[in-house]
Amino acid sequence: MSMSTTDHFPVHWPDAAMEALHWTWDQVHHPHPKTPLSATFEAEALSEGSSRGFQALAIPINYRVFIANGYCYGAMEFLEETTSFPPPWWPKVEQEMLRRLPGLTQTWEQEYLPEVQAMNQRLRDHDYAGASTPELLAFIDETARLRARAWDLHMQVVMPVMGAASRFAEVYEQLLGKPDGNEPYLMLQGYENLTVESGKALWQLGRRALAEPAVARLIADTPVERLPEELQRSPEGSAFWEEFQRYLDRFGWRSDAFELADPAWVEDPAIPLNTLQDYLQAPDGADPALQQERSREERERLVREAMEQLDGHEGKPLFEMMLSISQQYLPIQENHNFYIDQMNTVLLRRPFLELGRRLAEAGTVAERDDIFFLRYDELADAATKPQTRDWPALVAERRAERERWAAVVPPRELGTVPEGGVIDNPLTATFFGTQPEPSQDPKVINGIAASAGTVTATVRVVRSLAEAHKLQPGDALVCEMTMPAWTPLFATVAAVVADSGGVLSHCAIVAREYRIPCVVGTQIGTQVLKDGQRITIDGTQGIVRIEE
């Protein structure tokens, strides 16, 4: 069945074969319209690299990416018969994943991670200013190949542990009954990883500032945009600023999401400085290290109790094996995120920024960042044949178009629903989530129970980290999605409500680490909820109730 496009979201298909596929909006990773450069550079690399990664895992698909009005949609083009789940080829996938899983952490640390770090170091150290324009364009083409390889490794390391975590939850229910909350996933929590480590390090910087009243006053009383200058000018603040710079050098290669136009923290530290200001008001009990320790203790308690219940049960060896391989999920998920999804993305900005600087200097475009409103296939012409187009007019038109589409909520599906309906694939559902049953009560929003607990708090709708300054300690963070750069916010908010995601999404696992209620996959939270409303978030039932 073909899904017709609406007047508010017309879609122009490059060919009929694309319309015949079933496309879903990837709101988890791409909640906002992409700039033309991000869309055209990333789509091909993501499609090529992901397809290679899936096929290396014996999953016979080509992953296709389509950008509709700036929004990123994905579709799976199956290369073998697939009419239901599990398909006939699924045993090969399970066999391949089971072959890889026992040593996957070692594979990541000893093989994949060194390759990714080498890519990142090349992007960081390349002599952009010293390269000629043809050399710079050639290096940009090389980065496209590197990006495809990064996505290949991304899939090869993430999909097996995601599948293991999903399968462990099934084994838990088969052997111990339906869990009261998220017990299977809590058994995977409390492990050290770079996302939590970055949050702990920022918290420690906040406590360091509190120990020096002059620095604390300066941070609390100075507008964020002036804070770097004021800290460097202050005798007390200069040492703190140097320490903060060391933090940025370690953890600042991150931004909101997969958008090349977004500056990294190392370029614009406003976001971590805003969070530091919030940390000054937070009680000692909000320390992420304390939350992680409690997560570890809870994990150990739940595992101990499960083992006692299974003592003498024939299923205990299977439970122990699945638990062991699944406990790789959190470190691999968050650490790959740190190096690939975050660091690699923001380092890719560097060659484009240099080219944009040259185009602006030559008068081809008005300013450096206009580069992001050119398509990848237009860069060579803009750099070597600028007279062929009115580039400033084109940039202005595309800026306006992106702003217009940013005000539109795109359809969740495009293209054609397969005969027999959409295949229910639990492997991806636990990460991306499934559509909740619509609520019949206008004061209730249904979602997915991601982190247990109930709390009533004030709504703050935050669509990007640039809006995070609205948050006050104890607020409910209502967002479309979160990425690792959002993690420090979890230390001070009372709960999280997200439009997208499932129980294994970043938002869900970090909420469990910080032990705050979380409901994901609401699909409509940011559209329905308004700043200042009081809501009750029930992370055990997956329900959000509007109180006022």
Summary of the structure (lengths in Angstrom):
residues: 548
radius of gyration: 23.6
end to end distance: 41.1
largest distance: 78.7
contacts: 1872
relative contact order: 0.14
helix: 56%
strand: 11%
